[in-house]
Amino acid sequence: MDSPSISVIVPTYNERDNVRPLVDRMRRALAGLDFEVVFVDDSEDETHEVIARLAKEDPRIRLVRRTGRRGLATAVVDGVAVARGGICCVLDADLQHPPEALRLLLRALEATAADVAVASRYVPGGSYRTFTCGRRLASWVATMLARLLIRRARLIADPMSGFFAFRRAILDGIVLRPVGYKILLEVLTRARIRKVAEVPYAFDARAGGRSKLTLRQNWEYLAHLARLARAHPEDLRAVRFAAVGGSGVVVNTGVLWGLVRGGLHYAEAGPIAILAATTWNFCWNDAFTWGDRRSRTAVELGGRYVRYWAITGLGSALQYAVLLGLTALGCPYLLANLFGIGAASVWNFGALGRWTWTDSEERIQRVLYGAASASNEQAVSV
């Protein structure tokens, strides 16, 4: 049998009721194309039996049955290892990823010459109406964490997507070591990628079975982020920024406590504590977070200090807006404030690296030409 040009990789865990409808829809969606479907199954029910029967009916369907090994991300890695197509597509078996969007992903790869095409809920035309408010909030927090820690997660609007296609050549010689279920982050971080495209899709309701999202998977996601943050030296900058920010909280609290303890009213002590913490953070960010771009002259240091105050001031305004907005929706004020801090941190980190710790010539070029990045990596929507 000749090798197909497209391999669709579907990890399955107890999805016996969804497999046949999924295959039927994929056949219609990919009619006229040379493709195979690789199911990687960890199920404890009869899912593998359903797939095996389908494989007898259609030689384009293949089954990889795993025992003693579990996890969506590792299932995709094992599927890629046996896939024969030059283009690999990944989607879930629960029908929340509509197979009809596979054509859009393949068209995006061809039209934009991208290395990866991602089906996104967050670009115009995309949606995730089936998410509850709690699930939306959890997704937003997870996305913000990824953007803060992983530079390549900022290439696209939906780095948490589990529905995407990529050219298999970008993984040649690359060892993937995912933890948990967010395989796209692993591919974005480790693969040789020059361009990423996004296409919109509507995240559908689960057709059958139960959601696999658990507290353990949330913990594994955090562990995966920590591992990926060490994959590229540039990503460690976000870790350093977070460490400096944490130390600034200690400085702010300590100065405030000391001044009030010494007899100053907290309303007067507060601005002094903010000034001390902000100056502390600036000095350490200059020497540690962006140490490779540290200020070389007093004039450069002063200019950066002014820009630092302007950017973090906007960050504080964003934090306050999030606090007011979420509390108006009924969120507890302490939790709302934490979300505000997270949003402000993402803004501060991105804006400071873009406008404060950068060469003046590069900054001018960004203003004149709207350069999105100093690298060749790009994100486009189609």
N, C-alpha and C positions, 0 to 999 in steps of 0.2 A: 504494500500500500504506500503510495506517495505521501510525503510529509505535507500536512495542511499548512496554509499560510497563517491561520489564526487559531490560537488555543484559548478556549474559555475555561478558566479555572474556578471551580465552585467548591469551597469547603462545606461539609455537611456534618451536622450533629443532631440526630433525632429529627429529621425533616422528611419522613416517609410520605406525608400527605402533600408535600409541596414539590417533590422531585418531578413527577410526571407533568404537572401543569407548567413547571419551569421549562422543561425540555420542549414541550409543545410550543411555547411562546418563543423560545430561542430559535427553533427551526424556522418559524415564520419570520422572525426578525432578521435572520441571517440567510434567508433563502437566496440562492445564487452565488453564495460565497463559499470558499474552501475552508472549512473549519472543523475543529474537534472540540469536544467538551470533556474536561478532565475533572471528575468528582474525586475529592479527597475526603474520605469518610472516617469519622471517629465515633460513629453512633453506637448507642446501646439498644436501639430498637431495630426494626426491619428495614431501615433506610438502604443499607447495602444490598439487600435482596431486591428491592425495587430497582436500584441502579443496575444491578447485574442483569435483570430481565430486559431493561431498556437497551443495555449494551449488546444483548443477543439480537435484538431487533434492528439496531443501527450501529454499524462498526465505527461511526464517528464518536460514539460515547465510550469513555474509558473509566474504569474504577480503580482507585488506589485505596485499598483498605488498610487502615493503620490500627495497631494494637499497642497499648502501653505508651502511647504518645498522643497528646491532645493539645488543642489550641488553634484558633483560627489563623493566626499569623504564620505559625510553623506549617500548617496545612497548605497555605499558599506557597510557601518556600518549597515544600515537597512536590507540589503540583508543577511549579516552574521547572523543577529538576527533570521531570519526565515529559514535559510539554514539547511538542515538535514544531510548533508554529513560530514564525519570526516575530509575530505580535501576540502578546498575552493580554487577555482581559480577565479581570477579577470582579466577581459579584457574589452576593450572598444567596443562599438557597431559599430564603423565607419570603421571596417575592416583594420585599420592600424596595429592592433595586429592580426597576422595570426592565426586562430584557430588551424591550423595544429601543431603549436608549443606547444599546451597543452600537448601532449604526452611527449614531451621533459621535461617539467616541472614536470610532474608526475613521470617520470623515474628518474629525478634528486633527488626528494624527497626520492624515494625508494633506489636508489643506494648509496646515501651518508648519509642516515639517517638524512638529514637536516630538520630543522623546517620550513624554508622558501626557496623556489626556485624562482629566479627572471629571467625573460627573459630580456637579456641585449643587448643593441646596441653597447656596448663598449668593449666586450671581443672578442677574435679572432673568426671570423665567423659572427659576428654581424655587422649591418650597418644601416645607416639612410640617404640613398642617396636622399630621397625626401625632406629633410630639405633644405631650402634656407640658404644662408650665414648668414643672420640676425637671423634666427631661431636657427642655430647651435651656434652662438655666445651667444644668450640668454640662450640656454640650458647649455652651458659650464659655464656661470656665475652662473646660478642657482645651478648647481652641485657643483661648488667651494664653494658657500655660505653654502650649506648643509654640505659639508665635513668640513668646518671651524668650524661650530657651533654645529654639531651633531656628536658625537663620533661614533655611530653605522652606520652613513652614510658612514664611511670610510671602512666598512666591504666589500663593493661591488663596482664594477666599475660604476654601473648605478643606483644610489639611486633615480633617478627621474622617473624610469620606472613605468608605470601603469599596467603592465602585469606580474602577479606573482601568485604563489600558496603557500599555507601554511597549516599546521596542525591546525585544529580549536582549539585544546586543548591549544595552546599557548596563547589564549585569554580568557581562563576560568577565571572569576573573574576580568577581566581587563575592564576598562571603556575607550573607545576611544572617543576623543574629537577633531576631525579634523576640520580644517578650509580650505576651498578651494577645491583643487582637487588632492593633492599629498598624497594619502592614504598610500602608501608604507612607507613613512617616519614615519607616525603615528604608523604603525605596528612595524617597526624596533625599534622605540624608546621605546614603552610602553610594548610590548609583552615579554613573557619569551622565549628568543631565545638563543640557544647554538651554532647553526651552520646555515650558509646561503650558498646556492649553486647558481651559475649563469649558464645559458645556453644562447647561442647566438641566435639572431633572426634578421631578416631584417624588419625594420620599413617600412610598405607599404604606398602607397599614399592613401589618403581618397577616398573611393569609391563613396560617395554621401553626400549631405548635406553640411553644412558649419562648419568650425572650431569654437570651443567654447572658444578658448583662447582669453582673453580680458585683458585690463589694470587692471580691477578690480581683475581678477584672479591673476595677478602678485602681486598686493598689498596683496591679501589674502595669497599668498604664503609666503611673508615676515612676515606677522602676525603669520602664522603657525610656521615658523622657530623660531620666538621669543618665542612662547609658548613652543615649544619642547625643546628649549635650557634650560628651567627651570625645565625640567622633571627629569634630572639626575644631581647630584652635579658635576660630572666630566665635563659635558658639559658647566657649568658656567665658567669653566676655559678659554674657548675660548672667552667668553664675556669679562672676565677680561683682557685677552691678547689684545683684540681689544681696550679696554679702555686705557690700558697702551700705546699701539702703537699710539693712537690718542694724548695722552698727550706728547709723544715724538716728534710728528710733531710740536706741539706748542713750545716745548723747542728748537728744531732745528731752527725754524723760528725766535724765539725771540733772541737767541744767535747770529744768523747770522745778523739780523737787528741791534742789539746793537753794534756788532763789526764794521760793515760797517759804522754805524752812528758815531762811535768813530774814524774813519779815516782809518781803515784797509781795504785793497782791498778784494773784495768778494772771489777772488781765494785763498787768504790766510785764510780768515775767514771761508770758507766752511768746510775744514777739522776739524777745532776746533768745529764748530757747530755740525758736525757729531759725533765727539768724545763725546761731552757733552750729546747729545740726546741718543746715544747708551749706555753710562754709566748710564744715568737716567733710560732708559728702563730696563737695566739689574737689577739695584737695586730694582725697583718696581716689576719686574717679580719674583725676588727672594723672596721678602717680601709679595707680594700680589697674583700674578697669581699662583705661585707654593709655596704658603706660608706654606702648609703642608709638603713641602720637603725643606724648606729654609736651607741655608748653616749654618752649625754648627761650623765650624772652619775657620780661615783665609786661610788655605791651600785649603780647599774645595771651598771657595769663589773665590780664585784666579784661581783655575783650571776651575771652571765654567765660569769665566769671559773670559778666553782664548777660551774655546769651544764656548762661545756665539759669540765672534767676528768671529770665523771661520765659524759658521753656518750662521750668518746673512750676512757675506761676500758673501757666495754662493747665499743667497737669493737676494742680490743686483745684482749679476751677472745675475740671472734668470730674475729679473725685467728689466734689461737693454736689455737682449735678446728678451724678449716679446715686449718691446718698439720698438726695431729695426725691429723685424719680422712683427708686425702689421702695423707699418708705411710703410714698404715696400709693404704691401698689400693695401695701400690706406687709412688706418684708421687714423683719426686725432690724432696728437701726444699727446694731453692732455688725450684723451680717451684711447689711447694705453698705456699711462703711468699708468692710473688707473687700467687697466687690469694687467699690470706688477706688481703693488703694491699688487693686489689681489693674484696673483700667488705666489709672494714672501712671503706674509703673511701666506698662506697655508703651504708652505715649512717650513718657520721659526717655526710656531707653532708646526707642527708635529715633526720636527727634534729636537727642543729644549726640548720638553717633552720626547723624546726618548733618547737623548744623553747628555743633559746638566743637567736637573733637574731629575736625576734618580740615584739610588745607583750604586756605582762602580761595585759591584758584579753582579748586574742585567745587566749592560752594557757589562761586559765581557762575560756573558752567551749568550747575543744576538750576539756577534761576533763569538763565538765558535759554537753555535748551530743554529743561524739564527732564533731565536725566534721572531715571528711576533707580539706577544702581551703578556702581563702579565696575561691576562684573558683567559677564556676558549672559548671565542667567536672566530669563525673561518669563513673564506670565502673560498669557493672552486669553481672551474670552471669544468664543465663536458661537 
